[in-house]
Amino acid sequence: MSRTIGASALAAIAKPQTDEVFLFLLDVILTIDGVVETYHFVNNTESVTRLGVEYIPLGFQITLPNEGETIHEASLTIDAVDLVLVSAMRETTVKPQVSFMLVLASFPDATPEAGPFNFELSDVTYNAQTLSATLNYGKHLEARFPKVGKTPYYFPGMF
């Protein structure tokens, strides 16, 4: 499947030198005692506001699978973890969700150049230096299809 890219991003990529910067925006969604809390981060040294939401600077790396490998899993590493995020991870009652997108620094409110990509966090580990996790699309490929079995109750005409 081909990927589309905006005209501004395409122009920046095609130039030998550019002042344009691509930024990953990361949303970490945690449910603590039934209350949904969302943390917004940008891999930048300055905060960025997108559609009225402020993304706080934080070093993180998203590693996507290579072309042709499994497409349901990626990894996330967050550097210099803030204790607030670690405390929230400890208290979450539902699997944490993550969403990220790629935007241009000069037009953060424009349509994302890539994404948003939505994942569940699993295998979360952390120490004083980093927080690491596996990003999963979920178990969609393991779900039963069709959802119901072919039994006389659901499909009386087959029997």
C-alpha positions as CSV (number, residue, x, y, z in Angstrom):
1,M,0.0,0.0,0.0
2,S,1.4,3.4,-0.9
3,R,1.8,6.1,1.7
4,T,0.8,9.7,0.9
5,I,2.7,12.7,2.1
6,G,1.7,16.4,2.2
7,A,3.0,18.9,-0.3
8,S,5.0,20.8,2.4
9,A,6.7,17.7,3.7
10,L,7.4,16.5,0.2
11,A,9.1,19.8,-0.7
12,A,11.2,19.7,2.5
13,I,12.3,16.1,1.8
14,A,13.2,17.0,-1.8
15,K,15.5,19.9,-0.9
16,P,19.2,19.4,-0.3
17,Q,18.9,21.5,2.9
18,T,15.7,22.5,4.7
19,D,14.7,24.2,7.9
20,E,11.6,21.9,8.2
21,V,11.5,19.6,11.2
22,F,9.4,16.4,11.5
23,L,8.1,15.7,15.0
24,F,6.5,12.7,16.6
25,L,3.6,13.5,18.9
26,L,2.8,10.8,21.5
27,D,-0.4,10.4,23.5
28,V,-0.3,8.0,26.4
29,I,-3.8,7.1,27.6
30,L,-4.1,5.6,31.1
31,T,-7.2,4.6,33.1
32,I,-6.7,5.1,36.8
33,D,-9.7,4.2,39.1
34,G,-12.1,4.5,36.2
35,V,-10.8,8.0,35.2
36,V,-9.0,8.3,31.8
37,E,-5.9,10.4,31.9
38,T,-4.0,11.4,28.8
39,Y,-0.3,12.5,28.7
40,H,0.9,14.4,25.6
41,F,4.6,14.3,24.6
42,V,6.7,15.6,21.7
43,N,10.2,14.4,20.8
44,N,11.5,18.0,20.7
45,T,13.3,20.4,23.0
46,E,10.3,22.8,23.1
47,S,6.7,22.2,23.7
48,V,4.3,22.1,20.7
49,T,0.6,23.0,20.6
50,R,-1.6,21.0,18.3
51,L,-5.3,21.8,18.0
52,G,-5.2,23.4,21.4
53,V,-3.4,20.6,23.2
54,E,0.1,21.2,24.6
55,Y,2.6,18.5,23.9
56,I,5.4,18.5,26.5
57,P,9.0,17.9,25.4
58,L,10.3,14.4,26.2
59,G,12.9,12.2,24.6
60,F,11.4,9.0,23.2
61,Q,12.0,6.6,20.4
62,I,9.5,4.5,18.4
63,T,10.9,1.6,16.6
64,L,8.7,0.2,13.9
65,P,9.0,-3.3,12.4
66,N,10.9,-3.7,9.1
67,E,9.0,-4.0,5.9
68,G,7.7,-7.6,5.5
69,E,8.0,-8.4,9.2
70,T,5.1,-8.8,11.6
71,I,3.0,-5.7,11.5
72,H,1.2,-6.0,14.8
73,E,4.1,-5.0,17.0
74,A,6.5,-2.1,17.6
75,S,8.5,-0.8,20.5
76,L,8.7,2.4,22.5
77,T,11.5,3.7,24.7
78,I,11.1,6.9,26.7
79,D,14.3,8.5,28.1
80,A,14.6,10.2,31.5
81,V,11.3,9.0,32.6
82,D,9.3,11.5,34.7
83,L,8.2,9.9,38.0
84,V,4.6,11.1,37.4
85,L,4.4,8.8,34.3
86,V,5.9,5.9,36.2
87,S,3.5,6.4,39.1
88,A,0.6,6.5,36.7
89,M,1.7,3.3,35.0
90,R,1.8,1.6,38.4
91,E,-1.8,2.7,39.2
92,T,-3.5,2.0,35.8
93,T,-6.3,-0.5,36.0
94,V,-6.7,-1.1,32.2
95,K,-4.1,-1.8,29.5
96,P,-2.5,1.6,28.6
97,Q,-3.1,2.9,25.1
98,V,-0.7,4.8,23.0
99,S,-1.3,6.9,19.9
100,F,1.4,8.7,17.9
101,M,1.6,10.7,14.7
102,L,4.2,12.5,12.6
103,V,3.7,16.3,12.0
104,L,5.7,19.2,10.6
105,A,7.0,21.6,13.3
106,S,5.9,24.6,11.1
107,F,2.3,23.3,10.7
108,P,1.5,21.2,13.8
109,D,-2.3,21.7,13.3
110,A,-2.3,20.4,9.7
111,T,-3.2,16.9,8.8
112,P,-0.5,14.5,10.2
113,E,2.1,13.4,7.7
114,A,1.7,9.9,9.1
115,G,-0.7,8.5,11.6
116,P,-2.3,8.5,14.0
117,F,-1.2,5.0,14.9
118,N,-3.0,3.4,17.9
119,F,-1.5,0.7,20.0
120,E,-1.8,-1.1,23.4
121,L,1.2,-1.1,25.7
122,S,2.4,-4.4,27.0
123,D,5.6,-5.7,28.6
124,V,6.2,-2.4,30.3
125,T,9.5,-2.1,32.1
126,Y,11.1,0.9,33.7
127,N,14.1,2.0,35.7
128,A,15.6,5.3,36.7
129,Q,16.8,5.9,33.1
130,T,14.1,4.7,30.7
131,L,10.6,3.2,30.3
132,S,10.4,0.5,27.6
133,A,7.3,-1.1,26.2
134,T,6.0,-3.2,23.4
135,L,3.3,-1.6,21.3
136,N,0.6,-4.0,20.0
137,Y,-2.3,-3.5,17.7
138,G,-4.1,-6.0,19.8
139,K,-5.1,-9.6,19.2
140,H,-7.3,-8.7,16.1
141,L,-5.8,-11.5,14.0
142,E,-6.5,-14.1,16.8
143,A,-10.2,-13.1,17.0
144,R,-12.7,-15.6,15.9
145,F,-14.3,-14.9,12.5
146,P,-17.1,-15.0,12.2
147,K,-17.8,-14.0,15.8
148,V,-20.4,-16.6,16.3
149,G,-20.1,-20.3,15.5
150,K,-22.2,-21.9,12.8
151,T,-24.8,-23.6,15.0
152,P,-28.5,-24.4,14.3
153,Y,-29.4,-21.5,16.6
154,Y,-27.6,-18.8,14.5
155,F,-27.8,-20.5,11.1
156,P,-31.0,-22.7,11.0
157,G,-31.0,-22.9,7.2
158,M,-27.7,-24.8,7.2
159,F,-29.0,-27.8,9.2
